[in-house]
Amino acid sequence: MQTTQTLAQLLSGARQQLSLPGAKKTWRKRIGLRQLAKRCGVSFSTIKGWEDGRSPYAIYLPIIAKAYQISLARVQAAYWHSREAR
């Protein structure tokens, strides 16, 4: 059974997975924070903050799930786990 991660851990790990050679991804080039920010419709510093532990507004969770190619259920679980850990 997998331990629930915080949202920051989940997003950081997912971005690294998307960046690996041979990983299934929608983009041909390495995915960085700027590309994710553009895809989510937020600033670079906002994405960086999410990966550093700042909590996004819940309305962004579906957008985050799609951009990071993670199931919405996993993003929601990590989001709530992060909020409870405070």
C-alpha positions in Angstrom: 0.0 0.0 0.0 1.4 3.4 -1.0 1.8 6.1 1.6 -0.1 9.3 0.7 2.2 12.0 -0.5 1.9 15.7 0.0 0.9 17.6 -3.1 4.4 19.1 -3.4 6.0 15.6 -3.3 3.5 14.3 -5.9 4.0 17.2 -8.3 7.7 17.3 -8.0 7.9 13.5 -8.6 5.5 13.6 -11.5 7.4 16.4 -13.3 10.6 14.3 -12.9 8.8 11.3 -14.4 7.7 13.4 -17.4 11.2 14.6 -17.9 12.7 11.1 -18.2 13.8 9.9 -21.6 11.3 7.4 -23.0 8.6 8.4 -20.6 5.1 8.6 -22.1 4.4 12.3 -22.5 2.6 14.6 -24.8 5.6 16.9 -25.4 8.7 15.9 -27.3 11.0 18.1 -25.2 11.8 18.0 -21.5 9.0 19.4 -19.4 10.0 22.2 -17.2 8.2 24.5 -14.8 7.7 27.2 -17.4 5.9 24.8 -19.8 3.8 23.5 -16.9 2.9 27.0 -15.8 1.8 27.9 -19.4 -0.3 24.7 -19.6 -1.9 25.5 -16.2 -2.5 29.1 -17.0 -0.5 30.4 -14.1 2.9 32.0 -13.5 6.2 30.2 -13.2 6.4 31.3 -9.5 3.0 29.8 -8.8 4.1 26.4 -10.1 7.3 26.6 -8.2 5.4 27.5 -5.1 3.1 24.5 -5.5 6.1 22.2 -5.8 7.7 23.9 -2.8 4.7 23.2 -0.7 2.3 26.2 -1.1 -1.3 25.0 -1.5 -3.1 25.9 -4.8 -6.8 26.8 -4.8 -8.9 23.7 -5.2 -10.3 24.9 -8.5 -6.8 24.3 -10.0 -6.7 20.6 -9.1 -8.2 19.3 -12.4 -5.9 21.6 -14.3 -2.9 20.3 -12.3 -3.9 16.7 -12.8 -4.1 17.2 -16.6 -0.9 19.2 -16.9 1.1 16.7 -14.8 -0.6 13.7 -16.3 -1.7 12.4 -12.9 -5.2 11.1 -12.0 -7.4 13.7 -10.4 -8.1 11.3 -7.5 -4.3 11.2 -6.7 -4.0 15.0 -6.9 -7.1 15.4 -4.6 -5.7 12.9 -2.1 -2.3 14.6 -2.0 -4.0 18.0 -1.7 -6.1 17.0 1.3 -3.1 15.2 2.9 -1.1 18.4 2.5 -3.8 20.4 4.2 -4.1 18.0 7.1 -0.3 17.9 7.6 -0.2 21.6 8.4 
